[in-house]
Structure formats: C-alpha cells, structure tokens
Amino acid sequence: MLSVTAGPSRNAEQEMSASQRGLIDTCFEEGQYETGIYVLDSLRSSYRKPPSVHIRQLLCLALYPPPEEETDNNPTADTNLPTSPSKLGARQQRSILIPTPAASQAALRLLEAFTSTNTSNALLRALPSHPLHWTEQSHDHAPPSYSQDDEDSAVARQSRSIQECKHCWEILREGFIRPQFDPSSSRTTSQIRRTRAGGAHTGGGEEGEEEFEQPLAVAPHAWPVLKWLISTLEKEESENERNDQHRYSTFLLCQIPPPRSAVDKRWDAGPTLEIVVFCLEEGIPQRQQLGIRLLTLLINLTATNFIDLSPFLTATFNRLQTMSKPALIFLMTMLPQTSLAIQFKLAFCRHLLVSTSSAVAKPKPKPKPKTKARPLRQTQHSTASTQPGGSQNAPEREMIPAQRYPTFRSADLLDLLGTPVAGDTKTALDTLRIRYELVLAYASLQTSADETLRDEEWPQLLSSGRLVAAVEQTFVYSGRAQSEDSRDLDMMRSILLEMVRTR
C-alpha cells in the first residue's frame, strides 16, 4: 500500500488504540455491523486516524450487493425441503453475518463523514496503488495497523481482497464483492451477467457465448462509492495546493504505473480513463458529471513534472475519441473553465480534427507510443525527495517546471477552420461541432490565460476581421442537412460571431 502524504496536519492525526479497535472488531465479528459503525463514528476525530483495515471493511459493506428480488424462476432457497436442527442453526448463524442494506448505507455515510473530518492520507492509505518511486516493489503494502490474526470477522476477511487489487478502480467493478453465506451467491458471475442481460441461458455452444458480457466497470450499487472516492481525491488536491504545491492528487498519480527508470515518467492512465469513459457513456447527467470530475483530476496531473505529457495526451485522446457523439459533446461542454482544462480541450479538439481530416498529411499517432521523457534537470534524487506530496520537498519540485501543452497559435486556428470538410452529412456536422468547440476554447484561453499562454497575433486576428470571415465561411453547410442540423449550425455560427465581434 502507498502511504500518501497529505500536508503538515498529518502529524496531528494519531492511530487508534488497540482497545478502541477491539471494540469495533468485536461488533463486526458478531455481525453487528451498524453497532460497530456507530462505535467507529463515535471515535471519529480530526486528531485520530481511522484504521486502514476498518476503512477497507467500510468499503466492503458499502459495496455489498443489495439482496435480489425473489421470483419463481430465481428462488433464493428451497424452503420446502426439511432441514435438520443443526443445519438450520448454522444457516441462521450465517444469515446474521450478511450485511443489510441499512448497514451498507451506514458504512457509506461514515466514509463521507471521515472525508469531512480527516485528511485524505488517513483514508487513501487503505486503498491499493502503484509504488511512488520506480525503485520500489510493486504493491508496496503498508504494514497493517495491527496483526491480521485479529481479523476474525467475515467482512474483515473479505476486505483483504482490496489489498490484492492492482489499482483502486477494481473495487468498483461488478462482481468484485460477492454475497457471502447467501444461498443465491452460488450463482456464478457469468450467470449474474446473463440475468442482467435478460434471462439465463439454457443452451450451449456459440449461441450461448453471445450472451456473456463483461462485468460493468462500475457496479450499479457502486456509484456512491465512486462519488466518495472522487471527493476524497479532490480534497487531496486542495491539501496539496495549500502546501504551496500544484493542485494535483498524489494518490491518483500513483494509480498510473511507475516508470522503469529514473529518467522516465508516468503516462499510462488506462484504468482511470476506463472509469471516465464509462461514466460519460452512461447518459445520466449525475454519473456523467462524475466522469468530468475524474477527468479534471487527471488533467490537473499534467501541471506537474511527474507526467510524460506527450504520450499521456496521445493515449488519453485516442481513448476518449472512441466515445459516442453525445458523450463527446458532454465532455466538451462540461469541462471546467480552468487554464489547464482549456488547454486540454484545445489540444483534444485539434487531435480530433487532425485524425479525421483527409487533407492533413500528418500520420495518425499510435495509441501507446513508447516515447521517453527528457531527463530531469536534477540528476540526484533520493527516494524521499522524488516523492510528491510532502511539503518539505515542495521547493525542490518547483525548480523542475512541468512540460507545456503543444503550442497552438492563431495561424493554426485559421488553418484548421479553412480545411475542407469531408465525409457525409453526419461526419461533416460532427467536424463542424468540433471546430466550434475549438474556437470557443482558444478564445477563452486568450481571454483568461496568463501572458505566457497568450498569442500576440490574437488581437490582430480579431481587429482585421479574418476570424469573422473564417467563421462565416466555415459554418455554412451547403449539403442537404436536416432542419434540426441547420438550426444547430446557425446557432453555432451566431454564438461565435457574437463572441468574436464583442472582444
């Protein structure tokens, strides 16, 4: 496990005593989950860290699948068969240990309460991550806060699976937490998938294989836990920012595999991007907004010198561009208006236009280029000095500037606007929508960015009328567009012309 540093206040938080932990353990061992959660909540304090094992147990309770509705085709138990007294007693004993929906809700509320009172380090240290430094062993688990021999409760044993994950997003996946001691839990994950898809399969061969589905990246009942995790990462960003550092999450950085040498940097955020894409494709605004928040957390990592920007952007763009049109539009319109987010959006729009334009001779980038980053300016770093997140190392990190986004100038904007629109009606309209977002992003960047990001030619581009002419010539579709498409095109042109003429 990675113990993530969270600022000066981390020294004020002390570990719970053995007697305090024992009270909670006793409740959980007896299946009294709500009582144990109440005791843990009563001990909650900004001066006291919650034990990592108990955070993992709370996560298991919060992620515990809700009971399925009984149907004639899916009985949970055969209550008509005679049962011996010993088996009946064992069954009743096991049923006591099954977490109830009320216990799951109580666990989630306590996790949210811990986020408000404790540092992000006290919570995130319980979750899996990659090592912080390339010389460390993978999954360098932190020592348990007490002997694992004391973990006798069913939920404690089940929570150990969290420590075996490669990254924190695995705990959200459908089927990660399976019902324990439940007669219906004998069904396999594949059977559960088939039930979700619409009925169990009774045949075999290739016809049956078509009904198998991959588990969902976020289980239907795991969305509240994803929201809690994103909120905790955002809190860590704020803590780092208060420590005179860049606004970024150290824990999220360590969800990206570490480089293999001291001169390389991290760039492959694939598992995190899978969650982002899954959220944006859901079509539910609340869930899509979680995807935007998580993507913003990723974008903020590019402000540091720990990310190899070029391959990171290439891999990220190639993954995002596979989304559906509604998801892409939501992404474009809902990204925050921060300087980093606008630069990301601008680079993404250019990537989309270049990769879809037949007039651009630039070859399409590979999904995962193995480009090496430039060596760090400082060649001697101890393991401690290269770890992000510690206030004592902030001045040293500030001496190493982060890589900048690819340069984009007014001439590049005019070139992309002037490229002929190719393809059928749908492709052409999609291309024009991307150009619309491109102009919006660049205008916003020139208005709100600092002097280092401003283009000296931008005022002249506005005063000369060249941008107005480019907008008028670009956002006119001469083909047979539907009336709704024509209205969308007219709206985009009107908004851009109004924006350009008033600046």
C-alpha positions in Angstrom: 0.0 0.0 0.0 1.1 3.6 -0.6 1.0 5.9 2.4 0.1 9.2 0.7 1.4 12.3 2.4 -1.2 15.0 2.9 0.4 18.0 4.3 1.5 19.4 7.7 -1.6 18.3 9.6 -0.8 14.7 9.0 1.4 14.7 12.2 -1.6 15.7 14.3 -3.6 12.5 13.5 -2.8 9.6 15.8 -3.6 5.9 15.3 -6.4 4.5 17.3 -5.5 2.4 20.4 -5.8 -1.4 20.4 -8.7 -1.2 22.8 -10.6 1.2 20.6 -10.0 -1.0 17.5 -11.0 -4.1 19.5 -14.5 -2.6 20.3 -15.2 -2.3 16.6 -13.8 -5.7 15.8 -16.0 -7.4 18.3 -19.1 -5.8 16.8 -18.1 -6.8 13.3 -17.2 -10.4 14.3 -20.7 -10.8 15.7 -22.4 -9.4 12.6 -23.4 -6.2 14.5 -22.3 -4.0 11.7 -24.4 -1.0 12.4 -23.3 -1.0 16.0 -19.7 -1.3 15.0 -20.2 1.6 12.6 -21.8 3.6 15.4 -18.8 3.0 17.7 -16.3 3.9 14.9 -18.3 7.1 14.2 -18.2 8.0 17.9 -14.4 7.7 17.8 -14.1 9.8 14.7 -12.0 12.9 15.2 -9.7 15.1 13.2 -6.9 14.1 15.6 -7.5 10.4 15.2 -6.9 8.3 12.1 -9.4 5.6 11.2 -7.6 2.2 10.9 -6.9 1.2 7.3 -8.4 -2.2 7.9 -11.7 -0.6 9.1 -11.8 1.7 6.0 -11.5 -1.3 3.8 -14.2 -3.0 5.8 -16.5 0.0 5.4 -15.8 -0.1 1.7 -16.8 -3.8 1.6 -20.0 -3.0 3.5 -20.8 0.0 1.2 -20.1 -2.2 -1.9 -22.1 -5.2 -0.7 -24.6 -6.2 -3.3 -28.2 -5.5 -2.3 -30.5 -8.5 -2.0 -32.1 -9.6 -5.2 -35.8 -9.9 -5.5 -37.1 -13.4 -5.3 -39.0 -14.7 -8.3 -40.5 -18.0 -9.3 -37.6 -18.6 -11.8 -34.9 -17.5 -9.3 -35.6 -18.8 -5.8 -33.0 -17.9 -3.2 -33.6 -21.0 -1.2 -35.8 -24.1 -1.2 -37.7 -23.6 2.0 -39.9 -26.6 1.4 -37.2 -29.2 2.0 -36.8 -30.5 5.5 -33.7 -29.3 7.4 -32.0 -30.8 10.4 -31.8 -28.6 13.5 -28.0 -28.4 13.2 -28.2 -27.2 9.6 -31.0 -24.8 10.5 -28.9 -23.3 13.3 -25.9 -22.9 11.1 -28.0 -21.2 8.4 -29.4 -18.8 10.9 -26.0 -18.1 12.3 -24.7 -17.3 8.8 -27.7 -15.1 8.0 -26.7 -12.9 10.9 -23.4 -12.2 9.2 -25.0 -11.0 5.9 -24.8 -7.2 5.8 -28.1 -5.5 5.4 -28.9 -2.5 3.1 -29.1 -0.4 6.3 -25.5 -1.4 7.2 -24.3 -0.6 3.7 -25.9 2.9 3.9 -24.4 3.5 7.3 -21.0 2.5 6.1 -21.2 4.9 3.2 -22.3 7.7 5.4 -19.4 7.1 7.7 -16.9 7.1 4.8 -18.3 10.5 3.8 -18.1 11.8 7.4 -14.4 10.7 7.6 -13.7 12.7 4.4 -15.0 15.8 6.2 -13.0 15.4 9.4 -9.8 13.6 8.4 -7.0 14.2 5.9 -7.1 12.4 2.6 -4.0 10.5 3.6 -5.7 8.9 6.5 -8.3 7.4 4.1 -6.5 6.8 0.9 -3.7 4.8 2.6 -6.2 1.9 2.9 -6.6 1.6 -0.9 -4.3 -0.1 -3.4 -1.9 1.8 -5.7 1.3 1.6 -7.6 4.6 2.4 -5.9 5.5 6.1 -5.8 9.1 5.6 -6.9 10.4 3.4 -9.7 12.8 1.5 -7.4 10.1 0.4 -5.1 8.4 -3.0 -5.4 5.1 -3.1 -7.0 2.2 -3.0 -4.5 4.4 -2.0 -1.6 1.7 -2.5 1.0 1.9 -0.5 4.2 2.2 -2.6 7.3 -1.2 -3.3 8.9 -2.1 -1.2 11.8 -2.5 -4.4 13.9 -2.0 -8.1 13.5 -4.1 -9.7 10.8 -4.6 -12.6 13.2 -7.1 -10.3 14.8 -9.2 -10.1 11.7 -11.7 -12.8 12.5 -14.9 -11.2 11.1 -16.3 -12.2 7.8 -16.2 -8.7 6.5 -12.5 -8.4 7.6 -11.6 -11.5 5.6 -13.5 -10.3 2.6 -11.8 -6.8 2.8 -8.4 -8.4 2.2 -9.3 -8.7 -1.4 -9.0 -5.0 -1.7 -5.3 -5.2 -0.8 -4.7 -7.6 -3.7 -6.0 -5.2 -6.4 -3.6 -3.5 -8.8 -5.5 -0.2 -8.6 -8.3 1.3 -6.6 -10.8 1.1 -9.6 -11.0 -2.6 -9.3 -13.1 -2.5 -6.2 -15.9 -0.7 -8.2 -16.2 -3.4 -10.8 -19.3 -5.6 -11.0 -18.9 -8.8 -9.1 -15.8 -7.7 -7.0 -17.8 -8.1 -3.8 -19.9 -11.2 -3.9 -22.6 -12.1 -1.4 -21.4 -14.2 1.4 -23.4 -17.0 3.1 -26.3 -16.2 0.8 -27.9 -19.2 -1.0 -28.2 -17.1 -4.1 -24.5 -16.5 -4.1 -23.8 -19.9 -5.6 -24.6 -18.5 -9.0 -21.6 -17.6 -11.0 -20.7 -14.1 -12.1 -21.5 -15.1 -15.7 -24.9 -16.2 -14.6 -25.4 -12.8 -13.0 -24.4 -11.2 -16.2 -26.9 -13.2 -18.2 -29.6 -12.4 -15.7 -28.9 -8.7 -16.2 -28.9 -9.2 -20.0 -32.3 -10.8 -19.8 -32.6 -14.4 -18.6 -30.5 -17.4 -18.0 -29.1 -19.4 -20.9 -30.2 -23.0 -21.3 -28.4 -23.9 -24.5 -24.7 -24.3 -25.3 -22.1 -23.7 -28.0 -21.5 -20.4 -29.8 -25.1 -19.3 -29.4 -24.7 -19.3 -25.6 -21.4 -17.5 -25.7 -23.0 -14.4 -27.2 -25.0 -13.8 -24.0 -21.9 -13.5 -21.9 -21.0 -9.9 -21.0 -18.0 -8.2 -19.5 -18.6 -7.0 -15.9 -19.5 -3.4 -15.7 -16.6 -1.0 -14.8 -18.9 0.4 -12.1 -21.4 -1.9 -10.5 -25.0 -0.5 -10.3 -24.7 -0.2 -6.5 -21.1 1.2 -6.5 -21.8 4.7 -7.8 -22.0 6.2 -4.3 -18.5 4.8 -3.5 -17.1 6.2 -6.7 -18.5 9.6 -5.8 -16.9 9.3 -2.3 -13.6 8.3 -3.9 -13.6 11.3 -6.3 -14.5 13.7 -3.5 -11.6 12.4 -1.4 -9.2 12.8 -4.3 -10.4 16.4 -4.8 -9.8 17.0 -1.1 -6.2 15.7 -1.5 -5.8 18.2 -4.4 -6.8 21.1 -2.1 -4.4 19.8 0.7 -1.5 19.8 -1.8 -2.4 23.2 -3.1 -2.4 24.6 0.5 1.1 23.2 0.8 2.3 25.6 -1.9 2.3 22.8 -4.5 0.4 22.3 -7.7 -3.2 21.3 -7.4 -3.0 17.6 -8.0 -3.7 14.3 -6.3 -0.7 12.2 -5.3 -2.9 9.1 -4.9 -4.3 9.5 -8.4 -0.8 9.9 -9.7 0.1 6.5 -8.1 -2.8 4.9 -9.9 -0.6 5.3 -13.0 2.1 2.6 -13.3 5.6 4.0 -12.4 8.3 4.4 -15.0 11.0 1.7 -15.3 13.9 4.1 -14.9 14.7 7.4 -13.2 14.6 9.4 -16.4 11.2 8.2 -17.5 7.8 9.5 -16.3 4.3 8.1 -15.9 1.8 8.3 -18.7 -0.5 5.3 -19.0 -3.7 6.2 -17.2 -5.7 3.5 -18.9 -7.7 2.1 -15.9 -8.7 5.6 -14.7 -9.7 6.5 -18.3 -11.9 3.4 -18.4 -13.9 4.8 -15.4 -14.1 8.2 -17.1 -15.4 6.8 -20.4 -17.9 4.5 -18.6 -19.3 7.5 -16.6 -19.6 9.7 -19.7 -21.3 7.0 -21.7 -23.9 6.4 -19.0 -26.2 9.2 -20.3 -27.3 10.1 -16.8 -26.1 13.7 -16.0 -25.1 12.9 -12.4 -22.9 10.0 -13.5 -21.5 11.9 -16.4 -20.5 14.7 -14.1 -18.5 12.2 -12.0 -16.6 11.4 -15.3 -15.9 15.1 -15.8 -14.7 15.5 -12.2 -12.4 12.4 -12.6 -11.1 13.6 -15.9 -10.4 17.0 -14.4 -8.3 15.3 -11.7 -6.3 13.6 -14.4 -5.9 16.9 -16.3 -4.5 18.5 -13.2 -1.7 15.9 -13.0 -0.3 17.5 -16.2 0.6 20.6 -14.3 3.3 18.6 -12.5 6.7 17.3 -13.8 5.7 13.7 -12.9 3.7 13.1 -16.2 5.3 12.5 -19.6 2.9 14.8 -21.3 3.2 13.8 -25.0 2.4 10.0 -24.6 -0.1 10.8 -21.9 -2.1 13.1 -24.2 -1.8 10.7 -27.1 -3.1 7.7 -25.2 -5.8 9.8 -23.5 -7.1 11.3 -26.7 -7.1 8.0 -28.5 -9.3 6.5 -25.7 -11.7 9.5 -25.5 -12.3 9.7 -29.2 -13.8 6.3 -29.2 -16.8 7.6 -27.2 -20.2 8.2 -28.7 -21.1 11.7 -30.0 -23.4 12.6 -27.1 -20.6 11.7 -24.6 -18.1 13.7 -26.6 -20.4 16.7 -26.6 -21.0 16.4 -22.9 -17.2 16.3 -22.3 -16.6 19.4 -24.5 -19.3 21.5 -22.9 -18.8 20.5 -19.2 -15.1 20.7 -18.8 -14.3 23.4 -16.2 -13.0 26.8 -17.4 -9.6 26.5 -15.8 -6.4 27.2 -17.8 -5.3 23.5 -17.8 -8.7 22.2 -18.8 -9.0 24.7 -21.6 -5.5 23.7 -22.9 -6.5 20.1 -22.7 -9.7 20.8 -24.6 -7.9 22.8 -27.2 -5.3 20.0 -27.8 -8.1 17.4 -27.9 -10.1 19.3 -30.5 -7.0 19.6 -32.7 -6.3 15.9 -32.2 -9.8 15.0 -33.4 -9.7 17.3 -36.4 -6.3 16.2 -37.5 -7.2 12.5 -37.1 -10.4 12.8 -39.1 -9.3 15.2 -41.8 -8.3 13.7 -45.2 -6.4 16.9 -46.1 -3.9 16.6 -43.2 -0.8 14.6 -44.2 0.4 14.1 -40.6 0.3 10.4 -39.7 -2.1 9.2 -37.1 -0.3 8.7 -33.7 0.0 5.3 -32.2 -2.2 4.5 -29.2 0.7 3.8 -26.9 4.0 5.3 -28.1 7.0 4.3 -26.0 8.4 7.8 -26.0 11.0 8.6 -23.4 10.7 11.8 -21.5 13.6 14.2 -21.2 15.9 13.6 -18.2 15.1 15.6 -15.1 17.2 18.7 -14.6 18.3 17.4 -11.2 20.1 14.1 -11.6 20.4 13.1 -8.0 17.3 12.4 -6.0 16.8 10.3 -3.0 13.7 8.2 -2.8 12.2 10.7 -0.3 13.0 13.7 -2.4 11.3 12.3 -5.5 8.1 11.5 -3.8 5.3 14.0 -4.5 3.1 15.1 -1.7 5.5 16.1 1.1 5.7 19.8 2.0 9.4 19.5 2.7 10.0 18.7 -0.9 7.9 21.4 -2.5 10.7 23.9 -3.2 12.7 21.2 -5.0 9.8 20.2 -7.2 9.0 23.8 -8.1 12.5 24.1 -9.6 11.6 21.5 -12.2 8.9 23.0 -14.5 6.2 20.9 -15.8 6.1 20.2 -19.6 3.8 22.6 -21.5 1.0 21.6 -23.8 1.7 21.7 -27.6 1.9 25.3 -28.9 -1.2 26.5 -30.7 -1.3 29.8 -32.5 -3.8 31.9 -34.4 -2.4 30.6 -37.7 -3.1 27.0 -36.6 -6.7 28.1 -35.8 -7.2 29.5 -39.3 -5.6 26.5 -40.9 -8.0 24.1 -39.1 -11.0 26.3 -39.9 -10.0 26.5 -43.6 -9.5 22.8 -44.1 -12.3 21.4 -46.4 -15.0 19.4 -44.6 -15.0 15.9 -45.9 -17.4 13.0 -45.5 -21.1 12.5 -45.4 -23.6 14.9 -43.7 -23.2 13.4 -40.3 -19.4 13.4 -40.4 -19.4 17.0 -41.7 -21.7 18.2 -38.9 -19.6 16.4 -36.3 -16.5 18.0 -37.6 -18.1 21.5 -37.5 -19.1 20.9 -33.9 -15.5 20.2 -33.0 -14.4 23.3 -34.8 -16.9 25.3 -32.9 -15.6 23.9 -29.6 -12.0 24.7 -30.8 -12.8 28.4 -31.4 -14.5 28.6 -28.1 -11.6 27.1 -26.3 -9.0 29.2 -28.0 -10.9 32.4 -27.4 -11.4 31.5 -23.7 -7.7 30.7 -23.3 -6.7 34.1 -24.8 -9.1 35.9 -22.6 -8.3 34.3 -19.3 -4.8 32.9 -19.6 -1.6 34.5 -18.3 0.8 36.3 -20.6 2.9 33.1 -21.2 -0.1 31.5 -23.0 -1.4 34.5 -24.9 -0.9 34.8 -28.6 0.4 38.2 -29.8 -1.4 37.7 -33.1 -4.8 37.2 -31.4 -5.8 40.9 -31.2 -4.8 41.5 -34.8 -6.8 38.4 -35.9 -9.9 40.0 -34.2 -9.4 43.5 -35.5 -8.6 42.6 -39.0 -11.8 40.6 -39.4 -10.0 37.5 -40.6 -11.5 35.3 -37.8 -15.0 36.7 -38.6 -14.6 35.8 -42.2 -13.3 32.3 -41.4 -16.3 31.6 -39.1 -18.8 32.8 -41.7 -17.2 30.7 -44.4 -16.8 27.6 -42.2 -20.1 27.3 -40.5 -22.2 27.2 -43.6 -23.3 23.8 -44.8 -24.2 23.6 -48.5 -25.4 20.0 -48.4 -28.9 18.6 -47.6 -28.8 19.0 -43.9 -31.9 18.3 -41.8 -33.8 21.2 -40.4 -32.6 20.5 -36.9 -29.0 20.2 -38.1 -29.3 23.6 -39.9 -30.6 25.2 -36.7 -27.6 23.8 -34.8 -25.2 25.1 -37.4 -26.9 28.6 -37.4 -26.7 28.7 -33.6 -23.0 27.8 -33.6 -22.2 30.5 -36.2 -24.3 33.1 -34.3 -22.6 32.4 -31.0 -19.1 32.5 -32.5 -19.8 35.7 -34.4 -21.2 37.4 -31.4 -18.3 36.4 -29.3 -15.6 37.4 -31.8 -17.2 40.8 -32.6 -17.5 41.8 -29.0 -13.9 41.1 -28.0 
